[in-house]
Amino acid sequence: MGSRVDKHAKGHAGACNLVLDGNQVKVRLMAERIASGVPVHVDWVRFTCHLRNAPMPSVDVLFPEEDLEPLSQWDRDQRTVRIQRLRKFLRFVPDADFSPSVQAFELAERVAESLGTEFMVHPEIRKGHDFYRCRWSIERNGAEVGWVGFLASGDGPRQRAQAKTIHVNVYGSACTFAQSGWRDHLANVIDESRGWLTRVDLALDFFDGIKGGMERVKADYEAGLCDVGGRRLKCNMVGDWSECGGKGRSFYVGTKEVGKQTNVYEKGHQLFGDADTSAWIRAELRWGNKARFLETDMLRRPADYFHGASDWHASLLREAEAISFPVTVPCERKRQIETVQGEAVRNVRWLREVAAPSLAIAFEHLGVDHFMELVCDKKAPGRLQKFSRSEIAAAYGAAFERSKKVSHGADVGHVMA
């Protein structure tokens, strides 16, 4: 079996470096590149626009012609299937819902185009979220990384008003794996549709930790360094803050209700669980529109808006500049790779601690051929589906070695979360 597995793995390993290099996320803005090189990353985006301002699809979008460049048989078949599925669904959309459906689809296409060539709109209408009746899913490698909601789920006054809007939700996983320059492109899409931002998350990563660690963040708050306008903001502490070595800690400052909340947390533990040995800490500022207007320049100049949140945020930026300025782009590369590795470690740990005994019995009693039939040609587990096979192949070997160092008492429930 070993030779067959090795051959299967080598089939993906050759191009892994090229894929990883091509998929690097460079979250940098002109103010950051010119002034400080601070690695502020846009980690979530939501916006809404009125239906009357949403783009109308062209004939080319609904019924695209063949590209001038010759396509492989695989590409032709895939695109033909996608177009046919889209036509099928639109054919049965009621007349009253047709215009919102195709406008939402066109907006979803433009958002996906802003994110990069790896992103596409699923050609079937799905059940909506957040009181929208329907949604178009934006996918990467077959996993949903965002959605566009349209039509209302009810008929009350608020629902009737909502039915006149289209809402876009771009997840953090889409932001992480989007192409370089995606923020500017998405900001332009929002401006062109006269939309307004409802949520933007700005993240500042300290891959090697911050001086004083999480205890320093708590001390900063208690010393009044997080105060704004002489007012002490609300705080909330989550995780194990015991003196004997805390882990999984988060320190929240502010509230979502007023549209500004900062969460400083142990990002490495979030990704790798109790086996984490990194000092990675993230300061994540969540802007919301409940009590303020969010300009699209937040996407174009995230460092400026992180800086403007408070003097304390500005001090974090100054500290990050000293740490990250010499290696600004590698920091972005490191964050994306560690995200893949984190999910790979979780999967290997679950395999070793939960599934291994069953696999051993199956291999012993089924024989090689039946065993290979059992395990080959399967989809990746849910949390790994957002990554390509080559990305998984690049991370899996190191994840296996890392899992050897994990104690047998790891929290399996956390691994599967």
C-alpha positions as CSV (number, residue, x, y, z in Angstrom):
1,M,0.0,0.0,0.0
2,G,2.9,2.3,0.8
3,S,4.1,2.6,-2.8
4,R,0.6,3.4,-4.0
5,V,0.0,6.1,-1.4
6,D,3.5,7.6,-2.1
7,K,2.7,7.7,-5.8
8,H,-0.6,9.4,-5.1
9,A,1.0,12.0,-2.9
10,K,3.8,12.8,-5.4
11,G,1.3,13.5,-8.0
12,H,0.3,16.7,-6.2
13,A,3.6,17.7,-4.6
14,G,5.3,18.9,-7.7
15,A,3.2,22.0,-8.2
16,C,2.5,22.8,-4.6
17,N,5.1,25.6,-4.4
18,L,3.8,27.3,-7.5
19,V,0.2,27.1,-6.3
20,L,1.1,28.6,-2.9
21,D,3.1,31.4,-4.4
22,G,0.3,32.2,-6.8
23,N,-2.3,32.3,-4.0
24,Q,-0.5,34.6,-1.6
25,V,-2.6,37.3,-0.1
26,K,-0.9,40.7,0.0
27,V,-3.0,42.8,2.3
28,R,-1.2,46.0,1.9
29,L,-2.5,49.5,1.2
30,M,-0.7,52.5,-0.2
31,A,-0.6,54.3,3.1
32,E,0.9,51.2,4.7
33,R,3.5,50.5,1.9
34,I,4.6,54.1,1.8
35,A,4.5,55.2,5.4
36,S,5.0,52.2,7.6
37,G,4.5,48.8,6.0
38,V,2.2,47.8,8.8
39,P,0.5,44.4,8.1
40,V,-3.2,45.3,8.7
41,H,-5.4,42.7,7.0
42,V,-9.1,43.1,6.0
43,D,-10.6,39.9,7.4
44,W,-14.4,40.2,6.8
45,V,-16.6,42.4,4.7
46,R,-20.3,42.9,4.5
47,F,-22.2,45.5,2.5
48,T,-25.7,46.2,1.2
49,C,-27.1,48.1,-1.8
50,H,-30.5,49.1,-3.1
51,L,-31.9,46.9,-5.8
52,R,-32.4,49.9,-8.0
53,N,-28.6,50.5,-8.0
54,A,-27.5,46.9,-8.3
55,P,-25.9,46.0,-11.7
56,M,-28.0,44.4,-14.4
57,P,-26.5,41.3,-16.1
58,S,-25.5,41.4,-19.7
59,V,-26.3,38.7,-22.2
60,D,-22.6,37.6,-22.0
61,V,-23.0,36.9,-18.3
62,L,-26.1,34.8,-18.6
63,F,-25.1,33.1,-21.9
64,P,-21.3,33.5,-22.2
65,E,-19.6,32.8,-25.5
66,E,-16.5,30.6,-25.8
67,D,-13.2,32.2,-24.9
68,L,-10.9,33.1,-27.8
69,E,-8.2,30.9,-26.2
70,P,-8.9,27.2,-26.7
71,L,-10.3,25.4,-23.7
72,S,-9.6,21.9,-22.6
73,Q,-12.4,19.3,-22.9
74,W,-12.6,19.4,-19.0
75,D,-13.0,23.1,-18.9
76,R,-15.6,23.1,-21.7
77,D,-17.6,20.4,-19.9
78,Q,-17.4,22.1,-16.6
79,R,-18.5,25.4,-17.9
80,T,-21.3,23.9,-20.0
81,V,-22.7,22.1,-16.9
82,R,-22.5,25.3,-14.9
83,I,-24.3,27.4,-17.6
84,Q,-27.0,24.7,-18.0
85,R,-27.6,24.5,-14.3
86,L,-27.9,28.3,-14.1
87,R,-30.3,28.4,-17.0
88,K,-32.4,25.7,-15.4
89,F,-32.8,27.6,-12.2
90,L,-33.5,30.9,-13.8
91,R,-36.1,29.4,-16.1
92,F,-38.3,28.5,-13.1
93,V,-37.8,31.7,-11.2
94,P,-41.2,33.6,-10.9
95,D,-41.4,36.7,-13.0
96,A,-41.6,39.0,-9.9
97,D,-38.4,37.5,-8.6
98,F,-36.5,37.2,-11.8
99,S,-35.0,40.7,-11.8
100,P,-33.7,40.6,-8.2
101,S,-32.3,37.1,-8.8
102,V,-30.3,38.0,-11.9
103,Q,-29.2,41.3,-10.4
104,A,-27.9,39.5,-7.3
105,F,-26.2,37.0,-9.5
106,E,-24.4,39.7,-11.4
107,L,-23.3,41.4,-8.2
108,A,-22.1,38.0,-6.9
109,E,-20.1,37.6,-10.1
110,R,-18.5,41.0,-9.7
111,V,-17.5,40.2,-6.1
112,A,-16.1,36.9,-7.1
113,E,-14.1,38.5,-9.9
114,S,-12.7,41.0,-7.4
115,L,-11.5,38.2,-5.2
116,G,-9.7,36.3,-8.0
117,T,-9.9,33.5,-10.5
118,E,-10.2,30.8,-7.9
119,F,-13.6,32.1,-6.8
120,M,-16.9,31.4,-8.6
121,V,-20.6,31.7,-8.0
122,H,-22.5,28.4,-7.5
123,P,-25.0,28.1,-10.3
124,E,-28.0,27.2,-8.1
125,I,-30.1,29.4,-5.8
126,R,-29.9,28.4,-2.2
127,K,-31.8,29.2,1.0
128,G,-31.0,32.6,2.3
129,H,-29.5,33.8,5.5
130,D,-30.2,36.8,7.8
131,F,-33.9,37.1,6.8
132,Y,-33.1,37.0,3.1
133,R,-35.2,34.4,1.3
134,C,-32.5,33.3,-1.2
135,R,-28.7,33.5,-1.7
136,W,-26.1,32.9,-4.4
137,S,-23.1,31.2,-2.8
138,I,-19.5,32.4,-3.7
139,E,-17.2,29.4,-3.5
140,R,-13.5,28.5,-3.6
141,N,-12.6,24.9,-4.2
142,G,-16.3,24.0,-3.8
143,A,-16.6,25.5,-0.3
144,E,-18.7,28.5,0.4
145,V,-16.6,31.6,1.3
146,G,-19.3,34.2,0.9
147,W,-22.9,34.8,-0.2
148,V,-25.2,37.3,-1.8
149,G,-28.7,37.5,-0.3
150,F,-31.8,38.8,-2.0
151,L,-35.6,38.8,-1.6
152,A,-37.2,38.8,1.9
153,S,-38.2,35.8,3.9
154,G,-41.4,37.5,5.2
155,D,-44.0,40.1,4.3
156,G,-43.8,42.6,7.2
157,P,-42.9,46.2,6.8
158,R,-39.2,45.6,7.6
159,Q,-39.1,42.6,5.2
160,R,-40.7,44.6,2.4
161,A,-38.0,47.2,2.8
162,Q,-35.3,44.5,2.9
163,A,-36.7,42.9,-0.3
164,K,-35.6,46.1,-2.1
165,T,-32.0,45.5,-1.2
166,I,-29.2,43.0,-1.9
167,H,-26.7,42.0,0.8
168,V,-23.1,40.7,0.3
169,N,-21.2,38.7,3.0
170,V,-17.5,37.9,2.3
171,Y,-16.1,35.5,4.9
172,G,-12.6,35.7,6.4
173,S,-11.5,32.7,4.4
174,A,-12.3,34.5,1.2
175,C,-10.3,37.6,2.3
176,T,-7.3,35.4,3.3
177,F,-7.1,33.7,-0.1
178,A,-8.1,36.5,-2.4
179,Q,-5.8,37.9,-5.1
180,S,-3.5,40.9,-4.5
181,G,-5.4,44.2,-4.9
182,W,-8.8,42.6,-4.1
183,R,-9.7,45.3,-1.6
184,D,-9.5,48.1,-4.1
185,H,-11.5,46.2,-6.6
186,L,-14.2,45.3,-4.1
187,A,-14.4,48.9,-2.9
188,N,-15.0,50.0,-6.5
189,V,-17.8,47.4,-6.8
190,I,-19.5,48.8,-3.7
191,D,-19.1,52.4,-4.9
192,E,-20.5,51.6,-8.4
193,S,-23.6,50.0,-6.8
194,R,-23.9,52.9,-4.3
195,G,-23.7,50.4,-1.5
196,W,-22.8,50.9,2.1
197,L,-20.6,48.8,4.3
198,T,-22.2,47.1,7.3
199,R,-19.2,45.3,8.7
200,V,-15.4,45.4,8.2
201,D,-12.9,43.5,10.3
202,L,-9.3,44.8,10.4
203,A,-6.7,42.4,11.8
204,L,-3.2,43.1,13.0
205,D,-1.1,39.9,13.4
206,F,1.9,39.5,15.7
207,F,3.3,36.1,14.6
208,D,6.0,36.1,17.3
209,G,3.7,37.5,20.0
210,I,3.7,40.9,21.6
211,K,5.8,42.1,24.5
212,G,4.1,41.0,27.7
213,G,1.7,38.7,25.9
214,M,-2.0,38.5,26.7
215,E,-1.4,39.6,30.3
216,R,0.0,42.9,28.9
217,V,-3.3,43.5,27.0
218,K,-5.2,43.0,30.3
219,A,-2.8,45.4,32.1
220,D,-3.2,48.0,29.3
221,Y,-6.9,48.0,29.8
222,E,-6.7,48.2,33.6
223,A,-4.2,51.1,33.3
224,G,-6.7,53.0,31.1
225,L,-4.7,52.8,27.9
226,C,-7.7,51.5,26.0
227,D,-10.0,54.4,27.2
228,V,-11.5,56.5,24.5
229,G,-12.4,60.1,25.2
230,G,-11.7,59.6,28.9
231,R,-14.3,56.8,29.0
232,R,-13.6,53.3,30.1
233,L,-15.0,50.8,27.5
234,K,-16.6,47.5,28.4
235,C,-14.4,44.5,28.4
236,N,-14.9,40.7,28.3
237,M,-12.3,38.0,29.0
238,V,-12.7,34.5,27.4
239,G,-10.6,31.4,27.8
240,D,-8.2,30.1,30.5
241,W,-6.6,33.1,32.2
242,S,-5.1,31.1,35.1
243,E,-1.7,31.9,36.4
244,C,-0.4,28.4,35.8
245,G,-0.3,29.0,32.0
246,G,-3.4,30.3,30.3
247,K,-4.4,29.3,26.8
248,G,-7.2,30.0,24.3
249,R,-7.5,33.5,25.7
250,S,-9.4,36.4,24.2
251,F,-9.7,40.0,25.5
252,Y,-12.6,42.0,24.1
253,V,-12.7,45.8,24.3
254,G,-15.8,47.7,23.3
255,T,-19.1,46.3,22.0
256,K,-20.6,45.4,18.6
257,E,-23.8,47.3,19.6
258,V,-21.9,50.6,19.1
259,G,-20.1,49.4,16.0
260,K,-16.5,49.1,17.4
261,Q,-15.1,46.1,19.1
262,T,-11.6,44.9,19.4
263,N,-10.7,41.3,20.1
264,V,-7.1,40.5,21.0
265,Y,-6.7,36.7,21.1
266,E,-4.3,33.8,20.7
267,K,-4.7,33.1,17.0
268,G,-2.3,30.2,17.1
269,H,-4.4,28.4,19.6
270,Q,-7.5,29.1,17.6
271,L,-6.0,27.3,14.6
272,F,-3.9,24.6,16.2
273,G,-5.8,24.0,19.5
274,D,-4.0,22.9,22.7
275,A,-1.0,21.6,20.6
276,D,-0.2,25.2,19.6
277,T,3.4,26.2,20.4
278,S,3.4,29.5,18.6
279,A,3.2,32.9,20.2
280,W,0.9,34.2,17.5
281,I,-1.5,36.9,18.8
282,R,-4.0,38.8,16.6
283,A,-5.6,42.2,17.4
284,E,-8.9,42.2,15.4
285,L,-10.9,45.4,15.2
286,R,-14.5,44.9,14.1
287,W,-16.2,48.0,12.7
288,G,-20.0,47.9,12.3
289,N,-22.5,50.4,10.9
290,K,-25.0,50.4,13.8
291,A,-23.8,53.7,15.2
292,R,-21.6,55.0,12.4
293,F,-21.1,55.3,8.7
294,L,-18.4,53.0,7.3
295,E,-16.6,54.5,4.3
296,T,-15.3,52.2,1.5
297,D,-11.9,53.8,2.1
298,M,-11.7,51.3,5.0
299,L,-10.9,48.7,2.4
300,R,-8.4,50.9,0.6
301,R,-6.6,52.2,3.7
302,P,-7.2,49.7,6.5
303,A,-4.1,50.7,8.5
304,D,-5.4,54.3,8.7
305,Y,-8.7,53.2,10.1
306,F,-7.1,50.8,12.6
307,H,-4.9,53.7,13.7
308,G,-7.9,56.0,14.1
309,A,-9.7,53.6,16.5
310,S,-7.8,54.9,19.5
311,D,-4.4,55.8,20.8
312,W,-4.0,52.2,22.0
313,H,-4.6,50.9,18.5
314,A,-2.0,53.4,17.3
315,S,0.5,52.0,19.8
316,L,-0.1,48.5,18.5
317,L,0.6,49.7,15.0
318,R,3.8,51.2,16.1
319,E,4.8,48.0,17.8
320,A,3.9,46.0,14.7
321,E,5.9,48.3,12.5
322,A,9.1,47.6,14.5
323,I,8.4,43.8,14.3
324,S,7.1,43.5,10.7
325,F,8.5,46.2,8.5
326,P,11.5,44.3,7.3
327,V,9.4,41.3,6.3
328,T,6.0,42.7,5.3
329,V,5.2,40.4,2.4
330,P,6.6,37.2,4.0
331,C,4.3,37.9,7.0
332,E,1.3,37.6,4.6
333,R,2.6,34.4,3.2
334,K,3.2,33.0,6.7
335,R,-0.3,33.7,7.7
336,Q,-1.9,31.9,4.8
337,I,0.4,28.9,5.1
338,E,-0.2,28.6,8.8
339,T,-4.0,28.7,8.2
340,V,-3.6,25.6,5.9
341,Q,-1.3,23.9,8.4
342,G,-3.7,24.5,11.3
343,E,-6.5,22.7,9.6
344,A,-4.2,19.9,8.5
345,V,-2.9,19.5,12.1
346,R,-6.5,19.2,13.3
347,N,-7.3,16.6,10.7
348,V,-4.1,14.5,11.4
349,R,-4.7,14.7,15.1
350,W,-8.3,13.4,14.7
351,L,-7.1,10.7,12.4
352,R,-4.4,9.6,14.9
353,E,-6.6,9.7,18.0
354,V,-10.0,8.7,16.7
355,A,-10.0,7.0,13.4
356,A,-6.6,5.1,13.5
357,P,-7.9,2.0,15.4
358,S,-10.7,1.5,12.9
359,L,-8.4,2.1,9.9
360,A,-6.0,-0.5,11.4
361,I,-8.7,-3.1,11.6
362,A,-9.9,-2.4,8.1
363,F,-6.4,-2.6,6.7
364,E,-5.7,-5.9,8.5
365,H,-8.8,-7.7,7.4
366,L,-9.8,-6.2,4.1
367,G,-6.5,-6.4,2.2
368,V,-4.8,-3.7,0.1
369,D,-7.3,-3.6,-2.8
370,H,-10.4,-3.4,-0.7
371,F,-8.8,-0.9,1.7
372,M,-7.7,1.4,-1.2
373,E,-11.3,1.2,-2.6
374,L,-12.5,2.3,0.9
375,V,-10.2,5.4,1.2
376,C,-9.4,6.6,-2.3
377,D,-11.4,9.2,-4.4
378,K,-13.1,10.8,-1.4
379,K,-13.8,14.5,-0.9
380,A,-11.7,16.3,1.6
381,P,-13.2,16.7,5.1
382,G,-15.3,19.9,5.6
383,R,-12.7,22.1,7.1
384,L,-10.2,21.2,4.5
385,Q,-12.5,21.7,1.5
386,K,-11.6,25.4,1.2
387,F,-8.1,24.5,0.3
388,S,-6.8,22.9,-3.0
389,R,-5.3,19.4,-3.0
390,S,-1.9,20.8,-3.6
391,E,-2.1,23.1,-0.6
392,I,-3.2,20.2,1.5
393,A,-0.4,18.1,0.2
394,A,2.2,20.8,1.0
395,A,1.0,21.0,4.6
396,Y,0.0,17.5,5.5
397,G,3.5,15.9,5.9
398,A,4.5,18.6,8.4
399,A,1.2,18.3,10.1
400,F,1.8,14.6,10.6
401,E,5.2,15.2,12.1
402,R,3.8,17.9,14.4
403,S,1.0,15.6,15.6
404,K,3.6,13.2,16.9
405,K,4.5,15.8,19.6
406,V,0.9,16.1,20.8
407,S,0.1,14.3,24.0
408,H,-2.6,11.6,23.9
409,G,-4.7,13.7,26.2
410,A,-5.7,16.3,23.5
411,D,-9.3,17.4,23.4
412,V,-10.8,15.5,20.6
413,G,-14.0,17.5,20.7
414,H,-11.9,20.6,20.1
415,V,-10.2,19.0,17.2
416,M,-13.5,18.2,15.5
417,A,-14.9,21.7,16.1
